[in-house]
């Protein structure tokens, strides 16, 4: 059984398209496994592998980080500004950085900006922040509006400057300051609240956090049709964000944060030199995957306002790290781990190059990557501590002390409602734009029903290349059957009578791959989120076009081994071939190994990295509908016979056995 959740975007490149799985055993087949991964993609995997194998880092976050680095090549850069827009932007920047540029920050009378955890804010402070965001969304001083113009700074070439290297924390520090300055033009008292996501990660069900109520960031699934951003889909449909919360995905953890704070040099926490346990940027990716939807794509993530609160917490952690550096006598402003002789470090992270916030020739194009490391920001911005049990969880109605761990955790929306607190409206909130609200009557129980899967439609497609314009297909989507074989997770503790681990069965030839314990690293709290029904997430990225697809297959965690069938949606092929990279992960972030056929009528015994070359040549085995694809693999030999699956018609199988230390191979690809 499989529930469809898919996002696909393809723009500005040859989108011939990708189809997961067709016959692979003849030269004219529609899909062939790639002999090599693209050279740059393999290099990214090798760099990630250099931080540690899959016993030291979860496969899901490692894969996400690598693929985000690769697919960034397809993104458009932020749009150019008109002369009047440049003047407005530069004037605002001048005001923003005047204390920094004049080096007068230590003598300023004005108090520093103080950022709080969002649940530690008063209700009035939180409403003022959301109002300022809504005002930026309707302010057209920049096209299409100020918020979207600023969000566009986190795409294209700027993502290369902001991520995958040592500039990561400093670049985002500058970005937060710029957005906050524009917000304070609307309300001088506003600061960006940080989202301490480990307060949600320690909940039994993080997706039920009050953070995703209408009084905070709004719904965690689908479009923002309620909550503070409920009018954003009407203001600019082209930049509207979606969410698709992924229960089980790891947010920041106390252990992970402490591993960062124990280090004293930025080289020990930043890509590409950080070891797996203290890799700051890799840890930060968990929240992007957890929120899903738009946040799952770095080139669009800033369209969702939760992005800035997430990165404010990244900045808060980094400032705590820098305080430890100062205590150890390390100069924080110059501890920038740049080595021009290290081929793993991107040239765009050169400390003396532009951070990309201003245009060439502007008076501010000297904002360099190293500027984000300046100690002046210590005087300009300060953070309140993360709420703790010792402080009564900052007196917040939305947090409680977990006495078992002596740490604060978020309350669920149901808990807060049961306490008589209104989290379904926000008195004083000014929606962005005018839209008459309809009266809605809600009937709530003390406990919300937590859906195992949400039927969220996040499909998106953009056809922009000449090949796409010549496409005569009327249906842009096609559907491919996929099989998942799942070994019982070693950390699932219920229904022990079904487990084959450590058992001895007389007369049965037990294959070790079905009975040996897995060694892959899992998310810290995955056991708390595990149930008898399991979820396997399948993701696919285009390799020569910008495309992303996501699906969930249901497995049976009780059994020693189980089998599931599902269908994945793909873009219908056009005239040119296209390449795709697929992967599957369980709820604990462990990666499954992909298999395909190497010869006709053989078993799926061809191990590969998950990359296909797809063309429109026959034979083709994709279907025009979900139901057709699902039914296409079932056969009934005679009338009245029991239907059975013909495995020859299933092009792609994943085996979730969790013992591989690394599945994406050595760098054997030829140089470009």
C-alpha positions in Angstrom: 0.0 0.0 0.0 1.4 3.4 -0.9 0.2 6.9 -0.4 1.4 9.5 -2.9 3.2 12.7 -1.8 5.1 14.2 -4.7 6.9 17.4 -5.6 8.4 17.8 -9.1 9.9 20.9 -10.5 11.7 21.2 -13.8 12.6 24.5 -15.3 15.2 26.1 -17.5 16.9 22.9 -18.5 16.3 19.9 -20.7 13.5 18.1 -19.0 13.2 15.1 -21.0 12.1 13.4 -17.9 12.6 10.4 -15.8 10.8 7.3 -15.2 11.5 5.0 -12.4 12.1 1.5 -13.7 11.5 0.0 -17.0 13.2 -3.0 -18.6 17.0 -2.8 -18.2 18.3 -5.8 -20.0 18.5 -4.8 -23.7 20.2 -1.9 -25.5 16.8 -0.5 -26.6 15.3 -0.6 -23.1 13.6 2.5 -21.8 15.7 2.6 -18.6 19.3 1.5 -18.0 21.3 1.7 -14.8 24.0 4.3 -15.1 27.5 2.9 -15.2 28.8 5.9 -13.3 27.2 8.6 -11.3 27.8 12.1 -12.7 31.4 13.1 -11.7 30.4 16.0 -9.5 27.7 14.0 -7.7 30.1 11.2 -7.0 32.6 13.7 -5.6 29.9 15.0 -3.3 29.2 11.5 -2.1 32.9 10.9 -1.5 33.3 14.1 0.5 30.3 13.1 2.6 31.7 9.6 3.0 35.0 11.2 4.2 33.1 12.4 7.2 32.2 8.9 8.2 30.3 5.8 6.9 26.7 4.9 7.6 27.5 3.6 11.0 28.4 7.2 12.0 25.8 9.3 10.1 22.3 8.5 9.0 21.9 7.6 5.3 18.9 9.9 4.9 20.6 13.1 6.0 23.8 12.3 4.2 21.9 11.6 1.0 19.8 14.8 1.4 22.8 16.9 1.9 24.6 15.5 -1.2 21.6 15.8 -3.5 20.9 19.4 -2.4 24.5 20.2 -3.4 24.0 18.5 -6.7 20.6 19.8 -7.9 21.4 23.4 -7.0 22.9 23.6 -10.5 19.4 23.7 -12.0 18.2 26.6 -9.9 17.7 30.1 -11.1 19.7 32.9 -9.4 17.8 35.6 -7.6 16.2 38.1 -10.0 17.8 41.4 -10.8 16.5 44.6 -9.2 15.5 47.8 -10.9 17.4 51.0 -10.2 14.8 52.2 -7.7 14.7 48.8 -6.0 18.5 48.8 -5.7 18.4 52.2 -4.2 15.8 51.1 -1.6 17.7 47.9 -0.9 21.0 49.6 -0.5 19.6 52.3 1.7 18.1 49.7 4.0 21.4 47.8 4.1 23.2 51.0 4.9 20.9 51.5 7.8 21.3 47.9 8.8 25.1 47.8 8.8 25.9 51.4 9.8 27.0 50.4 13.3 29.1 47.5 11.8 30.6 49.6 9.1 31.5 52.5 11.3 32.9 50.2 14.1 30.8 52.2 16.6 28.8 49.2 17.9 30.5 49.2 21.2 29.7 52.8 21.9 26.1 52.6 20.8 23.4 53.5 23.3 20.8 51.4 21.7 20.3 47.9 23.2 21.1 44.9 21.1 18.4 43.0 19.4 17.3 40.1 21.7 16.0 36.9 20.0 13.8 34.5 22.0 12.6 31.0 21.5 9.2 31.4 19.8 7.3 29.7 22.6 9.0 32.0 25.2 7.6 35.1 23.5 4.5 36.7 24.8 1.4 36.2 22.6 1.6 39.9 21.7 5.3 39.7 20.7 4.6 36.7 18.5 1.6 38.4 16.8 3.7 41.5 16.1 6.3 39.3 14.5 3.8 37.6 12.2 2.2 41.0 11.4 5.6 42.3 10.3 6.1 39.3 8.0 2.6 39.8 6.5 3.4 43.5 5.9 6.6 42.5 4.0 4.5 40.1 2.0 2.3 43.0 0.7 5.0 45.6 0.5 5.9 46.0 -3.2 9.0 48.2 -2.8 10.8 45.1 -4.1 9.2 42.9 -6.8 7.1 40.9 -6.4 7.0 41.9 -2.7 9.7 42.5 -0.2 9.4 39.1 1.5 9.6 37.1 -1.7 12.5 39.3 -2.9 14.5 38.5 0.2 13.6 34.9 0.1 15.0 34.7 -3.4 18.5 35.5 -2.0 18.5 31.9 -0.8 18.5 30.2 -4.3 20.8 29.5 -7.2 24.4 30.7 -6.8 23.7 32.0 -3.3 22.9 28.6 -2.1 26.4 27.5 -3.2 27.8 30.4 -1.2 25.6 29.7 1.9 25.9 25.9 2.1 28.3 23.0 1.7 31.3 24.8 3.1 32.8 26.9 5.9 30.7 30.0 5.2 27.5 28.2 6.2 26.9 29.8 9.7 28.3 33.3 8.8 26.3 33.6 5.6 23.1 32.8 7.4 24.0 35.2 10.2 24.1 38.0 7.6 20.9 36.8 6.0 19.0 36.9 9.3 20.3 40.4 10.1 19.1 41.7 6.7 15.6 40.2 7.0 15.3 41.4 10.5 16.2 44.9 9.4 13.4 44.9 6.9 11.0 43.6 9.5 12.0 46.4 11.9 11.0 48.9 9.2 7.5 47.7 9.8 7.8 47.3 13.6 11.0 48.6 15.3 10.4 46.2 18.2 10.4 43.0 16.2 13.1 40.4 16.3 13.2 37.0 14.6 12.3 34.2 17.2 14.3 31.1 17.1 12.8 27.6 16.9 14.6 25.2 19.3 13.5 22.1 17.4 14.9 19.7 20.0 12.0 20.8 22.2 9.7 19.1 19.6 12.1 16.2 18.8 11.7 14.8 22.3 7.9 14.7 22.0 6.3 11.3 21.4 4.7 12.8 18.3 6.6 15.9 17.1 4.1 16.5 14.3 1.5 17.3 16.9 3.5 20.2 18.4 1.7 23.4 19.2 4.2 25.0 16.8 1.9 23.8 14.0 -1.3 25.4 15.3 -2.9 28.5 13.9 -1.5 30.6 16.7 2.1 29.8 15.7 3.4 28.8 12.2 0.1 27.3 10.9 -0.6 23.8 9.6 2.1 21.2 9.1 0.6 19.6 6.0 -0.3 21.1 2.7 -0.8 24.8 1.9 -1.0 27.5 4.6 -4.8 27.8 4.4 -5.1 28.6 8.1 -2.8 30.4 10.6 -0.9 33.6 10.2 0.1 33.1 6.6 -3.4 31.9 5.3 -3.6 34.7 2.7 -0.2 34.0 1.2 -1.4 31.6 -1.5 -3.6 34.4 -2.9 -0.9 37.1 -2.7 1.6 35.2 -4.9 0.7 31.7 -6.0 4.1 31.3 -7.6 6.0 31.4 -4.3 3.5 29.8 -2.0 5.0 27.2 0.4 3.8 23.8 1.4 4.6 21.5 4.3 4.6 17.8 4.7 5.8 16.9 8.2 7.8 13.7 8.3 7.4 12.0 11.7 10.5 10.2 12.7 12.9 12.5 10.9 15.5 13.8 13.4 15.4 17.4 14.5 18.3 18.9 16.5 19.0 16.8 19.5 20.7 17.6 22.8 23.4 15.0 22.1 24.1 16.4 18.7 24.2 20.0 19.9 26.6 19.0 22.8 28.8 17.2 20.2 29.1 20.6 18.4 29.7 22.6 21.6 32.5 20.3 22.8 34.5 21.3 19.8 36.7 24.5 19.8 37.5 25.1 16.1 35.1 25.8 13.2 37.0 23.2 11.1 35.7 20.6 13.5 32.0 21.5 13.0 31.8 22.7 9.4 31.8 21.0 6.0 34.0 19.5 4.6 36.4 18.9 7.5 34.0 18.1 10.3 33.6 14.5 11.6 30.1 13.0 11.3 29.1 13.4 15.0 29.7 17.2 15.1 28.8 18.1 11.5 26.8 21.3 12.1 25.4 21.6 8.6 24.4 18.0 8.4 22.5 18.2 11.7 20.7 21.3 10.5 19.3 19.4 7.5 17.1 17.3 9.8 14.6 20.2 10.3 14.5 20.8 6.5 13.6 17.2 5.9 11.1 17.1 8.9 9.1 20.2 7.6 9.2 18.8 4.1 7.5 20.4 1.2 9.1 23.6 0.3 11.6 23.5 3.2 12.9 20.2 1.7 14.3 22.1 -1.2 17.1 24.6 -0.3 16.5 26.7 -3.4 12.9 27.4 -2.2 13.1 26.9 1.5 13.2 30.6 2.5 9.6 31.0 1.1 8.4 29.3 4.3 8.9 31.7 7.3 9.8 28.8 9.6 13.1 28.7 7.7 14.2 31.9 9.4 13.3 30.7 12.9 15.1 27.4 12.2 18.3 29.3 11.1 18.0 31.7 14.1 18.4 28.6 16.2 21.4 27.5 14.1 22.8 30.9 14.8 22.0 30.6 18.5 23.9 27.3 18.7 26.8 28.8 16.8 27.0 31.8 19.2 27.2 29.4 22.1 30.0 27.7 20.3 31.8 31.0 19.8 31.4 31.9 23.5 33.2 28.7 24.3 35.9 29.7 21.8 36.3 33.1 23.5 36.7 31.4 26.8 39.4 29.2 25.4 41.2 32.3 23.9 40.5 31.5 20.3 39.9 34.5 18.0 36.4 34.0 16.7 36.5 36.6 14.0 39.4 34.9 12.1 38.7 31.2 12.8 37.6 30.6 9.3 38.6 27.1 8.0 39.7 28.0 4.5 42.4 26.0 2.7 42.9 27.0 -0.9 44.7 23.7 -1.5 41.8 21.5 -0.3 39.8 20.6 -3.5 36.7 19.7 -1.3 36.2 23.4 -0.4 34.2 25.3 -2.9 35.8 28.5 -4.3 32.6 30.5 -3.5 33.5 30.0 0.2 36.7 31.9 -0.1 36.5 34.3 3.0 37.3 37.3 0.9 34.7 36.8 -1.8 31.2 38.3 -1.8 28.4 36.8 0.2 26.1 37.6 -2.7 23.7 39.9 -1.0 24.4 42.9 -3.2 25.0 43.5 -6.9 28.3 44.2 -8.6 29.2 47.9 -8.4 27.0 48.6 -5.4 28.6 50.3 -2.4 28.0 47.1 -0.4 29.6 44.5 -2.6 32.4 44.3 -0.1 30.2 42.2 2.2 32.4 39.2 2.2 32.0 35.7 3.5 34.3 36.4 6.4 32.1 39.3 7.5 29.6 36.8 8.9 32.3 35.8 11.4 32.7 39.4 12.8 32.6 39.9 16.5 30.5 43.0 16.0 27.4 40.8 15.8 27.9 39.8 19.4 27.2 43.5 20.3 24.3 43.8 17.8 22.4 40.6 18.5 22.0 38.5 21.6 20.0 35.4 22.4 18.0 34.3 25.3 18.9 30.8 26.6 16.8 27.9 25.5 14.0 27.4 28.0 14.9 25.0 30.8 13.2 23.3 33.7 15.3 25.4 36.0 13.6 28.5 34.7 10.2 27.0 34.6 10.5 26.6 30.9 10.6 30.4 30.6 7.1 30.5 32.1 5.7 29.5 28.7 2.2 28.0 28.5 3.3 26.1 25.5 6.2 24.2 27.1 6.3 21.7 30.0 9.1 20.1 32.0 9.7 16.4 31.2 10.7 15.2 34.7 12.2 12.0 33.3 14.9 14.0 31.4 14.7 17.3 33.3 14.3 19.1 30.0 11.5 21.2 28.5 9.5 19.8 25.7 6.8 21.4 23.6 3.2 20.8 24.4 0.9 19.4 21.7 -1.9 21.4 20.2 -4.4 19.1 22.0 -2.7 19.7 25.4 -2.9 23.4 25.0 -6.5 23.3 23.9 -7.4 21.1 26.9 -5.9 23.7 29.1 -8.4 26.2 27.7 -5.8 28.2 25.7 -7.0 29.4 22.3 -4.5 28.4 19.6 -7.0 28.5 16.7 -7.1 32.3 16.3 -4.7 35.1 17.0 -6.3 38.3 18.3 -4.5 41.3 16.8 -3.2 39.4 13.7 -3.4 41.4 10.5 -3.6 39.0 7.6 -1.6 39.9 4.5 -4.1 41.2 2.1 -7.9 41.4 2.5 -9.8 38.2 2.6 -13.1 37.7 4.3 -12.9 35.0 6.9 -15.7 32.4 7.0 -17.0 31.4 10.4 -15.8 27.9 11.2 -17.2 25.8 14.1 -14.7 23.3 15.5 -15.4 20.5 17.9 -12.2 19.3 19.6 -11.5 16.4 21.8 -8.7 16.3 24.4 -6.5 14.1 22.1 -6.1 14.9 18.4 -6.1 12.0 16.0 -2.6 11.5 14.7 -2.7 10.4 11.1 -0.2 7.7 10.1 0.1 9.3 6.7 -1.3 12.5 5.3 -2.7 12.6 1.8 -1.0 15.8 0.9 -0.8 16.8 -2.8 2.4 18.8 -3.3 2.7 18.1 -7.0 4.4 20.8 -9.0 5.8 21.0 -12.5 7.3 23.7 -14.7 7.8 23.1 -18.4 10.4 25.5 -19.8 12.8 23.8 -22.2 12.4 23.5 -26.0 12.1 19.7 -25.6 9.1 20.2 -23.3 7.4 22.6 -25.7 7.6 19.8 -28.4 6.1 17.2 -26.1 2.8 16.0 -27.4 1.8 14.0 -24.4 -1.4 15.3 -22.8 -0.8 13.7 -19.5 2.4 15.0 -17.8 2.5 12.3 -15.1 3.3 8.7 -15.4 3.3 5.9 -12.8 5.8 3.1 -12.1 5.4 0.1 -9.8 8.1 -0.4 -7.1 8.7 -3.2 -4.6 10.1 -2.8 -1.1 11.5 -5.8 0.9 11.9 -4.9 4.5 13.8 -6.7 7.2 12.4 -6.3 10.7 14.1 -3.2 12.3 16.4 -4.4 15.0 15.2 -1.6 17.3 11.5 -2.6 17.1 10.8 -4.4 20.4 7.2 -5.5 20.2 5.9 -8.8 18.7 9.2 -10.6 19.6 7.7 -14.0 18.6 8.0 -12.9 15.0 11.6 -11.9 15.2 14.3 -14.2 13.6 17.2 -12.4 15.2 19.4 -14.8 17.1 16.9 -17.7 16.6 17.8 -21.2 15.4 15.3 -22.9 13.1 16.0 -26.6 12.4 15.8 -27.6 8.7 15.6 -24.0 7.4 18.4 -22.6 5.3 18.5 -19.1 6.8 20.2 -16.5 4.7 22.4 -14.3 6.9 21.2 -11.1 5.2 17.8 -11.8 6.7 18.9 -12.6 10.2 22.0 -10.6 11.0 21.6 -7.3 12.9 21.9 -4.1 11.0 24.7 -1.7 11.7 23.5 1.5 10.1 23.1 4.6 12.4 19.5 5.5 13.2 17.9 8.6 14.4 18.1 9.0 18.2 14.4 8.8 19.0 13.3 6.5 16.2 12.3 3.8 18.6 9.8 6.1 20.2 8.2 6.7 16.9 8.1 3.1 15.7 5.0 1.0 15.4 3.9 -2.3 13.9 3.1 -0.6 10.5 6.4 0.8 9.1 6.9 3.6 6.6 9.5 3.5 3.9 10.1 6.8 2.1 11.2 6.7 -1.6 12.7 9.8 -3.1 13.9 10.5 -6.6 16.0 13.4 -8.0 16.5 14.3 -11.6 20.2 14.2 -12.6 20.0 16.2 -15.8 16.9 18.2 -15.0 15.3 19.7 -11.8 12.9 17.1 -10.5 11.9 15.6 -7.2 9.5 12.9 -6.2 8.5 11.4 -2.9 6.4 8.4 -2.0 5.6 6.3 1.1 5.2 2.6 1.2 3.8 0.7 4.2 5.7 -2.2 5.6 5.1 -4.7 8.5 7.7 -4.2 11.2 6.4 -7.3 13.1 7.7 -9.8 10.7 11.3 -11.1 10.2 10.9 -10.0 6.5 8.0 -8.4 4.7 7.2 -7.3 1.2 5.2 -4.3 0.0 4.2 -3.0 -3.4 3.7 0.7 -4.3 3.6 3.1 -7.2 5.8 6.2 -7.7 4.8 9.1 -9.9 7.2 10.5 -12.5 7.1 13.0 -15.2 6.1 11.6 -18.6 9.2 11.3 -20.9 9.7 13.7 -23.7 12.0 13.6 -26.7 15.3 13.5 -24.9 16.5 11.0 -22.4 17.0 11.9 -18.8 18.7 10.6 -15.7 17.3 10.0 -12.2 18.7 9.1 -8.8 16.4 7.1 -6.5 16.8 6.1 -2.8 14.6 4.7 0.0 14.8 5.2 3.7 13.0 3.8 6.8 11.5 6.0 9.5 14.9 5.9 11.4 16.8 7.4 8.5 18.5 4.2 7.4 19.0 3.7 3.6 17.7 0.7 1.6 19.8 -0.9 -1.1 18.4 -0.7 -4.7 18.3 -3.6 -7.1 17.4 -3.9 -10.7 17.5 -6.7 -13.3 20.6 -7.4 -15.4 19.1 -10.0 -17.7 15.7 -11.0 -18.9 13.8 -13.3 -16.6 16.4 -13.1 -13.8 16.0 -12.1 -10.3 16.7 -8.5 -9.2 20.3 -9.3 -8.6 22.0 -6.2 -10.1 23.2 -3.9 -7.3 23.7 -0.3 -8.3 23.8 3.2 -6.8 20.2 3.9 -7.7 20.8 6.0 -10.9 18.9 5.4 -14.1 19.2 6.7 -17.7 15.6 7.0 -19.1 14.5 7.3 -22.7 11.3 7.1 -24.7 12.5 4.0 -26.6 10.4 0.9 -26.3 9.5 -1.2 -24.4 7.9 1.1 -21.9 6.3 0.0 -18.6 4.9 3.1 -17.2 1.2 3.8 -16.9 -0.9 6.9 -17.3 -2.6 6.4 -14.0 -1.8 5.2 -10.5 -4.3 2.4 -10.7 -3.1 1.2 -14.0 0.5 1.0 -12.7 -0.6 -0.9 -9.6 -2.7 -3.4 -11.6 -0.2 -3.9 -14.4 2.1 -6.2 -12.3 -0.7 -8.5 -11.2 -1.6 -11.5 -13.3 -4.4 -14.0 -13.3 -3.5 -17.1 -15.3 -7.0 -18.3 -15.7 -10.5 -17.1 -14.9 -11.1 -17.6 -11.2 -7.5 -18.2 -10.4 -5.8 -16.3 -7.5 -3.9 -13.2 -8.8 -0.2 -13.0 -8.2 2.6 -10.5 -8.8 4.8 -11.0 -11.9 8.2 -9.8 -10.6 9.4 -9.5 -14.2 7.1 -6.5 -14.5 8.5 -4.8 -11.4 11.5 -2.8 -12.6 12.9 -1.6 -9.3 13.3 -3.3 -5.8 14.7 -1.9 -2.6 15.9 -4.2 0.1 15.9 -2.5 3.5 18.4 -4.7 5.4 20.5 -1.9 7.1 23.9 -3.7 7.1 25.8 -1.7 4.4 28.3 0.8 5.6 28.1 2.8 2.3 26.0 2.1 -0.8 27.0 5.0 -3.2 30.3 3.5 -4.3 33.9 4.8 -4.7 34.8 7.6 -7.1 35.3 5.4 -10.2 33.5 7.9 -12.5 35.7 9.4 -15.3 36.6 13.0 -15.0 34.2 15.4 -16.9 
